[in-house]
């Protein structure tokens, strides 16, 4: 079975509840059809409902919520996925027994099919856990952020090889993060901010060809930064702030060509700041504050005239403030407090907007 026989020994399990719903309440009577894939999909969707205590969900306009999220993070999101239709009849309540699951709120299906390709259940008061059954779906987009979900991310998430975006941030997830990046070659957006994970970030993050944005701040990760920036041609945003990361900033960041935003603040990183951090004229934000970085601030960083914010405070930096610190005229934030620097404030500071 897709669930394992043991779960059916518990009459209160989400799987038993889903089976009972399909048997006794489901008006579409999927269990008497000969389409095994359709039965499995509807069962998995029902298990998700019961596993996350669907009776206590708070309904919201997921089309609007998803649109705001996409615009803020500049992510693709399902409205731009080729072949996916979003809530094609306006969003019937989830688990509506008279409607196909493609018509339920927060569900998107591939155009012209009854195959679920997207789930957006953000900020709906989901509690409980993510069930293993989610791995039988054909998702390209999964958004479960801003809920109260606990437990571990199920290993079956690795079966969602077609995922392009996944965000589970702002929940209470624990355990280690499954090694998903090598089995999801089309993933462009990954978000897990504000959870309670343990262990390190998967090493397969180091050379993902299509990942564009990673938001994994305040998530409980330890270990080192596993990125080889020379092998991440699409990466634009990396936010790893507020974890327990150690080691140094990878030297390969000097050749990060598409970087826009780099945030590793509030960790325990050591070593020196790479000379050409970011390696791109497009870099806008660099946050390094509250670490244990040593050495001097490289003046090469300020050759980028497009910088908007750089924060170096609360480290163990020495030397003087670079003379060209005022070169990025659009700088809106610059902090260097609580270090061991000396010398005078360069005149170029006076030209900052």
Secondary structure, 3 states (H helix, E strand, C coil): CCCCHHHHHCCCCHHHHHHHHHHHCCCCCHHHCCCHHHHHHHHHHHHHHHHCCHHHCCCCCHHHHHHHHHHHHCCCCHHHCCCEEECCCCCECCCCCCCCHHHECCEEEECCCCCEEEEECCCCCCCCECCHHHHHCCCCEEECCCCCCEEECCHHHHHCCCCCEEECCCCEEECCCCCCCCCCCCCCEEECCCCCCCCECCHHHHHCCCCCEEECCCCCCEECCCCCHHHCCCCCEEECCCCEECCCCCHHHHHCCCCCEEECCCCCCCCECCCCCCCCCCCCEEECCCCCCECCCCHHHHHCCCCCEEECCCCCCCCCCCCCCCCCCCCCEEECCCCCCCCCCCHHHHHCC
